Amino acid sequence: MYDRLAILQLIEDAERAEPFCVCGAPMVAADRGGALWLECSKRHRPRTGRLARIAFRLGLHSEREILAAPALVAA
């Protein structure tokens, strides 16, 4: 079980360890299905252009889970 300060520390540590995606865009914390993820900030931007759509579908953007859903709900 995590309190709010522990969750904030996990987010800050994750952002320090991996501040940028492989594409060069900054990484941001996001809620995905109740779990906390660190993901490329371009994930939610409109994908214009063929190359951008192909790169996104191939998974050429960084992402990783910071905290699983059950642990986050307990906070």
Secondary structure, DSSP 8 states (H G I E B T S, - for coil): ---HHHHHHHHHHHHHH--B-TTS-BEEEEEETTEEEEEEGGGGS---SHHHHHHHHTT-S-EEEEE-HHHHHT-
